[in-house]
Amino acid sequence: MTTPQHCPGFEQLKSLQSFSCACPECGEEKEIFSDEFDKKHICGKCGKEIDFTKCSLQATGSSAAPR
């Protein structure tokens, strides 16, 4: 018997992407994963619903090191 190299379900989750969106009411950032787009999302700060279909993609990080 061999030991599996990854957890069960790993193949389904390895291509997930995370996205960040600011709440339209208070500006609080909320992060979701690509498999959560069809779910309802509520801001943890003000309690308003966040519609991720109206969010713009925001870049995170940089490939260039600061000088």
N, C-alpha and C positions, 0 to 999 in steps of 0.2 A: 504494500500500500504506500502511495506517495502523498506527500503533503501538498495541498494546493498552493500556488504562488500568490494568489490574490483572494480576497474575501468573496463570498458568494454575491453575485450581482454586480461585481466590479465592472464588467463589460458594459453594462447599461449606464453606469454613472461616470465613466472616464471621459466622456465628451461634454459634460456639463460646463456651461459658462455662467459666470455671475455678472449681473448688471446692477447698476446703481441709479436711483432716481430720487430727485428732490420732491418732497411733498409740496403740492401747489398751494397749500394753505400756510404752512409754517416754515418750509424750506428744509426740514429735517431729512437727512439722507436715509434711504431704505435700500437694502440689497436683497435681490432675489436671484434664484438660479433659473436657467433656461427651461427647466421642466415645470416651473411654477407660473408661467404666463397665463394659464387658464384659471388660476385661482384668484380669489378676492384678497386684496392687500390693504391693510389698515396701518396708518401712521402710528407709531408707538408713542409719539409726543402729543399730538392733538386729537387723535382718534378718527380723523377723516380718511375716506377711501382714496387710495392712490391708483390711478389708471396708468399702468405701465405702457399701454399702447400710445400714450401721448407724451412719453418721455423721450428726450433726445439722448443719444449715446454719448457718454462722457468718457474721455480717455483717462486711464489711470497709469501712473508710472511713466518712465522714460527709458529709452535705450542708451541715452547719453549720460555719462556720469557728470555730476556738478563739479565746477571748477572753483 
